[in-house]
């Protein structure tokens, strides 16, 4: 006999996904979000957006006064977030794999242009690795840094291209 468990209820909002100190910025109604995505060449069904929310791939909207009524709204950064999500799907990643990546992406201080000592340290490590990469392996073309969450799941990968030997930056 098998027992089915109820799906996990994902209650975090997009505000919960933002780093401390990040500006809330402009918000979009559900229809405005879908229209903006269509304008950028992404045809997204409302049911797909809800499916992603139910599965914790994207956070839920917040209710705010918008255009004369209280309604669920999304941040303008949902547009690039959904583009990123679709890119990950095209790369063959499952929703289970994508969910932690999207959370990390939303928390990225690079997205918010907030000073981040961790990002600065990663950039410094990347510069050191670039300096020594060709010494280690003359044929290497990229360095891939993988970042993992506390559970050991990969949150995102940063690929650093190495310029050819004759490139002016080398």
N, C-alpha and C positions, 0 to 999 in steps of 0.2 A: 504494500500500500504506500503510495507516495502522497506527501502532503505539500500542497502549494502554499507558498508564503505570499502575503500581499505585497505589491510593489512598494518600495520605499517612497515615502512622500517627501518630495524635495521642496522645502519651504524657503530657501534662501532667495533673497531678492537681488536685483542687480546692484543695489547699494551695498549689500553685504559682500559683493565680489570686488568692490573697488578698494584700492589701497587707501590707508589713512591719509587725509589731506588732499585727496584728489577732488577736483571740482566736479559737481554734479553735471553741469552743462545743460545743453538743450535736450528736451525730451520729445518723443514722437508717440502719437497714438498708435494703436495696432494697425489701423488702415494706412496711416502715414508711413509707418515702418515698411509695410508690404509694398507701398507705392514707391518709396525710395529705393528699395531693393530691385523692383521692376525697372526703375529708371537706370539702374546700374547693371542691368542684364541678368538679374537673378530672379527667376520665377519661383516663389516660395508659397506653398499652400499654407493656410492658417493651421491646418491639422498637423503639418510637419513641425511648425514652430511649437505647438502645444506638445507634440510627441517629444521633442528635444527637452522641453521644460520638465515634463513628467519624468524623464529619464535622467535628469540632473546634468544634462549637457549644456544647457543655458539656464540662467536663473529666471525666476518669475518676475513679471512686471510689478510696479508699485502703483497704487491708486493715488492720483493727484488731480487737482483742478487743472484742466487743460481745455482750451477752446470753449469755455463757458459751461463745462460739466465736469464732474468727478468721474474719471475713467482710468483704466489701466494704461500706464505709459512705459515706454522703453527709452533708454538713453540713446543718443545718436551714435555711440560707439558700438551699438548692436549691428549696424550695417557692416563695418569691417570685421566684426566678430563672426557674423554669419558667412562672410566671404572666406574667412580663415577656416571655419568649420567645414564648409563645402570643399575647400582645398584638401583638408585632411581626409575627408571621405573619398575624394577622387584618388588620393594616394593609397587607398585600401585600408584605412584605419577604421576599426569598429567604434560604435558609440561608446562602448565601455572604455576603450583606449582614449577616445577623444575627450571625454568628460573632464579628467584631471588636466589635460592640456589646455582646455578652454578656461578653466578656473585660473590656472597659472598665467595664461595670456591676459586675462582681464586684470589680474593683480600686478601685471608688469608695470614697473615705474617708467619704462621706456614709452609705453603707450600714453602715460600721463605726463611725461616730461617733468617728473619729480626727481630730485637728486636721489641716487641710490648707491650706497657704498658697495653693495654686492655686485651690481652691474659694472661699477668702476673696477672692482677686483677681477671680474670675469674678463673685461677688456684688457686689463694689464696681463692676465694669464695668457690670453690670446696673443698679445704682442710678443710675449716671451716664447710661446710655442712657435709662432711664425719665424722668429729669429733662428730657432734651432731645428725646425722641421726638416730642412734640406740636408742638414748635417746628419740627422738620424736616418733619413731615407731620401736620396736625391730625386726619386720619382714621385714623391708625394704631391698631390694637387690640392687636397683639402684636409682640414682638421675638423673632426666632429666632436663636440662636447655634448654629452648627454647629462641631463639633470633629472634627479629622482626625488620623489616625495618620501615621507616618513615610512610608508608601507613598502617602499622599494619599487613602486611603479614609476615609469618614466613620465615626467611632466612635459618636457619639451627638449628638443635637440637644437643646438646652435652649430651651424656649419660655417667654418671660416675658410674661404678660398685662399689659396696661396698663390701669389702672383708668379708668373714665369720668371726664371733667372734674369732674363734680359729686360724685365719690366722696370721702368724708372724708379719705382718705389723700393726696389731691392738693392 
